[in-house]
Amino acid sequence: MKYTKLFLAAALLFLVAVSVQAQDKKATGKDLFQNAKCGMCHGIETEKLTTKGKAPDLSNVGATQKAEWIGKYLKKEEKLNGKPHGMAFKGTDDELKVLSTWLASLKKK
């Protein structure tokens, strides 16, 4: 019984430590792009992210769009060529900021 309690306490401590460590690691824009399944439609050749979707490659999106506009477009608050984005971004505002900032940084050299 004594060892069982000790084992359970150690396991709980381990789980708390892993959870805190996972929260400390912030997702990158590339992580969010992949996790949100943006790659189902879009590729980013410069990042070696390929797709079979028909949406435009985003390798150079930052050369023409700023992060603020990209964020609004992903939330369907802006239109491109008279059309809203196909899917509204479902993540948090912080995640949207990270993703749109990363996308805006993509510029072909």
N, C-alpha and C positions, 0 to 999 in steps of 0.2 A: 504494500500500500504506500509506504514511504517513497519507494522508487518510482511508483506510478505518478505520484504528485510531482516529484522532482522532474520526471520526464515531461509531463504535461506543461510544467512551468517553463522548462527549457524550450519546448516546441513553441509555446506562445510567444516567448521572447524572440525567438528566431523569426516567426511570422511578422511580428511588429517591426523588427529591424529590416526585413525584406520589403515590407510595405512602405516604410519611411524612405528607404533607398530608392524605390521605384517612383515615389512622388517627387524626389529630388531631381530625377532625370527628366528634363523637359523634352518634349517631342520637337524635333526639327521640322522645318517646312517640308522637307523631303519625306520624313516619316508621316506627316499629316496627309500629304498628297497620296501616299501609298495606302494609308489606313482608311482614308475617305473614298478609296477606289476611283480616284480621278483618272488613273491610268486605264480604266476600262474604255475610256473614250479618247483621252489625250496621251500623247507621248512627249517625252522631253529627251530628244536625241543627245543633247550635250551632257545629260546626266545618265545616259545609258538606260533610260526608261522607255521601253518600246510598247507599242499597242497595236491592236488590229482595228481599233476604233477609227472613225472617219473624222473626228474633231481635229482641229489644227494642232500641230506640234507647238509646244510652248517654250522651246529653246531660246527664243528671242523676245518673249512677251514683255520683258522689262524695258526694252528699247522703245516701246510705244505706249506703255501703260504704267501708271504709278500705283503704289500699294493701296492707297485709299480707294481708288476707282476699282481696282481688282476686287477688293473686299466687298464693295457695294454690288458689283456685278455678280459675285458668287452668292450674295444674299438676295438676288433678283431685284435690286433697287436701282440698277442701271441696265441699259441695253447696249448691245453691240450690233451695228447694222440693223437697228430696229427690232432686235430680238433679245429676250432675256436669256440668261444661262439655262441650260437644260435641266439642271438639278440645283436646288437651293442647298447651300452648305448647312450641315446639321450640327456642326461642332460648336464649341463655346466662342465667345467674342475674343478671348485670348488666343485660342487656336486659330481663329480666322485671321487675326493680326499676324501671327507667326507665318501662316501659309501665304497670305497675300504679300507680306514683306519678302519672303523667299522668292515667290514668283516674280515680283518686281525686280529682284536682283539678277534674274536670268537674262543675260545679254550675250549674244554670240560675239566672239572676239575677232 
